[in-house]
Amino acid sequence: MADDDRDTIERDFDEAVNMSASELEEWLQTDESQSVGQKSGGSGESTGHESGRRIVELLHAKKSDLTDDDYAHMRKVHGYVQRHLAQEPAKEDVETSRWRYSLMNWGHDPLKKK
């Protein structure tokens, strides 16, 4: 993977993920976090919750230790956050919405100002 691609992916990831590693770790332990998302493979953990744990690892990782697989996940996170932000509910209380909770599992709190 070219360095330019990695730089772009890092920038996009940093833009999408506006929660710190500790904020995300704390959030992932809540019932609200575990109540949303699609569960696959019978593990009981949603795709977003699993992604959230991976994002915490990425936020703790040194840039030099990141693999192509890590960059692929960072790209996936950015894409998910962009798509999901476009689906903001019009009449729902966003603060306690499944929409917000799902985004937060992916490291983005739509109510948080960067």
N, C-alpha and C positions, 0 to 999 in steps of 0.2 A: 504494500500500500504506500502510495507516495506521501511525502511529508505534507504537501499542500492539502491533500485529502484529510489527513489527520488533523491539521490545523483547523480546517473548516468544520469537521465533525466535533472537535473539542469546543469550538466557539458556539456551535448550535446546541450542544449538550449543556454548556454553561448557561446559555440563554433559557433553555427549557427547564433545567433543574434549579429552582430558586430556594430550595430548602437545604439547610446544612446537613451534614451526615448525622449529627446528634439529633436534630429536629426530626429527621426521617426515621432514625432508629426508634425514637420515642413514639412517633406516630404509628409505626408498624406494630407496636405492642398493644394498640387499642382495639377494642371490640369493633369500633366503627371501621377501622382499616380492614379488619378481617371479614367484615360483613358484605363487602362489595367485590365485584369482579367475577370473571368466568373461571370456574374451577375445571381443571382438566386432569385426566389420568387418575382420578380417584384419590389424589393426595390430600385433598381438603384445603389446599392453598391455591388462591387465585393466581392467575398469570401476573397481574399487576403487583400483588404482594411479593411474589417471588422476584419480580423485576426490582422492586424497592430494595430488597436485601442485596441484590447485585449492584444497584446504584450506590448503596452505602459503601460497598467494597471498592467501587470505582472512585468514589470521592476520597477514600483513604489511600488509594494507590498512588505510587510515584508515576509520573508521566513516562519515565523510561521503562517502567515495568508493564505498561499496557500492551496487550496483544491485539492482533487483528480481530479476534473474537470480541475483545472488549470494545474495540472501536465499532464493530458491527452492532453491539448492544447499545452503545451510545447513540448511534444513528437511529436505531429502533425507538429509543426513548424520545428523541426529538420528534420523530414522525408521529408517535402516539400522542404526545402532548399537543402538537399543532392540530391534529385531526380532532382531538377531544375538545380543545378550546373552542373550536368552530361550532360545537354542539351545545353551547351554553344554554341552559334552560331559561325560558323567558319569564315565566310566572312563578317559578319555584323559589323558595328561600335557599339561596345558594350556599349560605354558611353551613347548613346541615344537609345538603343534598348529596345523593349518591354520586352525582357528577363530580362534585368537589372531592369527595372521599377517594374516588377512583383516581383522579388526577394526583392527589397527594401520595397515593401508593407509588406513583411514577415520579415522585420527587418535585411535583409542582403544586404549590398552593395558589390558586387563582386570586385569593383575597390578599395575598402578601405583595407588598410593593418592594421591588428590588432596591 
